[in-house]
Amino acid sequence: HVQLVESGGGSVQAGQSLRLSCVASGYSDGCMGWFRQAPGKEREGIANIYTRGGITGATGYADSVKVRFTISLDNAKNTLTLQMNGLKVEDTAMYYCAAVGPDYSYCMPQYFFSRAAADGSRGVWGQGTQVTVS
């Protein structure tokens, strides 16, 4: 079965960068993504990437992180990465990686950025890593 383990969180000052990693075991093709949950707020999808046959394809980003964050997937290392630049105080949250679903429909904006995708009832989720920006 699929297991996901995140790492790379920490505390930084505004404007600095962090790189989150998520090692996936037992995972092959489909939609993977990063979600986050800030204190007192609902979990939200922020970035996704689709892979099929070892080839990564389209990516998608929430407006709040577009340009600043970059998602990538190293299929050889089974590692999903989120490069976060220009961090803001409002980026403070618990960050989760997820194997969202087996096909591209799970990466489509109308699903990925919805409450249904973020509520954790579907897909496989990591344990989360905390990012604090001050």
C-alpha positions as CSV (number, residue, x, y, z in Angstrom):
1,H,0.0,0.0,0.0
2,V,1.0,3.6,-0.4
3,Q,2.9,5.4,2.3
4,L,4.0,9.0,2.3
5,V,6.5,10.6,4.7
6,E,7.1,14.4,4.6
7,S,10.2,16.3,5.8
8,G,11.8,19.7,5.5
9,G,9.5,21.9,7.6
10,G,10.8,24.5,10.0
11,S,10.8,28.1,11.2
12,V,12.0,30.8,8.9
13,Q,11.7,34.6,8.6
14,A,9.5,36.2,6.0
15,G,11.1,36.3,2.6
16,Q,13.2,33.2,3.1
17,S,12.8,29.8,1.5
18,L,12.1,26.2,2.5
19,R,12.0,23.0,0.6
20,L,9.6,20.2,1.6
21,S,10.1,16.6,0.6
22,C,7.7,13.7,0.5
23,V,9.0,10.2,0.0
24,A,6.4,7.9,-1.5
25,S,6.5,4.2,-1.3
26,G,4.1,1.9,-3.1
27,Y,3.0,4.7,-5.4
28,S,3.0,4.7,-9.2
29,D,0.8,6.9,-11.4
30,G,-1.7,9.6,-10.8
31,C,-2.2,12.9,-9.1
32,M,-0.1,14.0,-6.2
33,G,-0.2,17.2,-4.4
34,W,0.5,19.4,-1.4
35,F,-2.1,20.7,1.0
36,R,-1.8,22.9,4.0
37,Q,-3.9,23.8,7.1
38,A,-3.3,27.1,8.9
39,P,-4.4,27.5,12.5
40,G,-8.2,28.0,12.7
41,K,-8.7,27.4,9.0
42,E,-9.7,24.5,6.7
43,R,-7.1,22.5,4.9
44,E,-6.6,23.7,1.4
45,G,-4.9,22.4,-1.8
46,I,-2.0,24.5,-2.9
47,A,-0.1,22.5,-5.6
48,N,-0.5,19.4,-7.7
49,I,1.4,17.4,-10.3
50,Y,0.3,14.5,-12.5
51,T,2.5,11.6,-13.5
52,R,1.9,8.7,-15.8
53,G,4.4,6.0,-17.0
54,G,7.2,7.7,-15.2
55,I,6.7,11.0,-17.0
56,T,5.5,14.0,-15.0
57,G,3.0,16.3,-16.7
58,A,0.8,19.2,-15.8
59,T,1.1,21.1,-12.6
60,G,-1.4,23.3,-10.9
61,Y,-1.2,26.0,-8.2
62,A,-3.5,27.9,-5.9
63,D,-3.4,31.7,-6.6
64,S,-2.0,32.3,-3.1
65,V,1.3,30.4,-3.9
66,K,1.6,30.7,-7.7
67,V,5.0,32.0,-8.8
68,R,6.4,31.6,-5.3
69,F,6.1,27.8,-4.9
70,T,7.2,25.1,-7.3
71,I,6.1,21.4,-7.1
72,S,8.2,18.7,-8.7
73,L,8.4,14.9,-8.7
74,D,11.5,12.8,-9.0
75,N,10.1,9.5,-10.2
76,A,13.5,7.7,-9.8
77,K,13.6,8.7,-6.1
78,N,9.8,8.5,-5.5
79,T,10.1,11.9,-4.0
80,L,7.6,14.8,-4.3
81,T,9.1,18.2,-3.5
82,L,7.7,21.6,-2.8
83,Q,10.1,24.5,-3.2
84,M,8.8,27.5,-1.3
85,N,10.3,30.9,-2.0
86,G,9.4,34.3,-0.7
87,L,7.6,32.9,2.3
88,K,5.0,35.1,4.0
89,V,3.6,35.0,7.5
90,E,0.4,33.8,6.0
91,D,2.1,30.6,4.7
92,T,2.4,29.4,8.3
93,A,0.6,26.0,8.4
94,M,0.9,22.3,8.6
95,Y,1.8,21.0,5.2
96,Y,0.7,17.6,3.9
97,C,1.6,15.7,0.8
98,A,-1.0,13.4,-0.6
99,A,-1.5,10.8,-3.3
100,V,-4.8,12.3,-4.4
101,G,-6.0,9.9,-7.0
102,P,-5.1,7.5,-9.8
103,D,-5.9,9.7,-12.8
104,Y,-5.8,13.3,-14.0
105,S,-9.3,14.1,-13.0
106,Y,-8.0,14.4,-9.4
107,C,-5.6,17.1,-10.5
108,M,-8.3,19.2,-12.2
109,P,-8.9,22.5,-10.4
110,Q,-12.6,21.9,-9.8
111,Y,-11.7,18.9,-7.7
112,F,-8.2,19.5,-6.4
113,F,-8.9,22.9,-4.9
114,S,-12.2,21.8,-3.4
115,R,-13.1,20.9,0.1
116,A,-13.7,17.3,-1.0
117,A,-10.1,16.9,-2.0
118,A,-8.7,18.6,1.2
119,D,-10.9,16.9,3.8
120,G,-8.7,13.8,3.9
121,S,-11.5,11.3,3.2
122,R,-10.0,10.2,-0.1
123,G,-6.4,9.4,-1.2
124,V,-3.4,8.7,0.9
125,W,-1.9,11.3,3.2
126,G,1.4,11.9,4.9
127,Q,1.6,12.9,8.6
128,G,2.4,16.5,7.9
129,T,5.3,18.9,8.5
130,Q,5.0,22.3,10.2
131,V,6.1,25.5,8.5
132,T,6.3,28.6,10.6
133,V,7.0,32.0,9.1
134,S,7.6,35.0,11.3
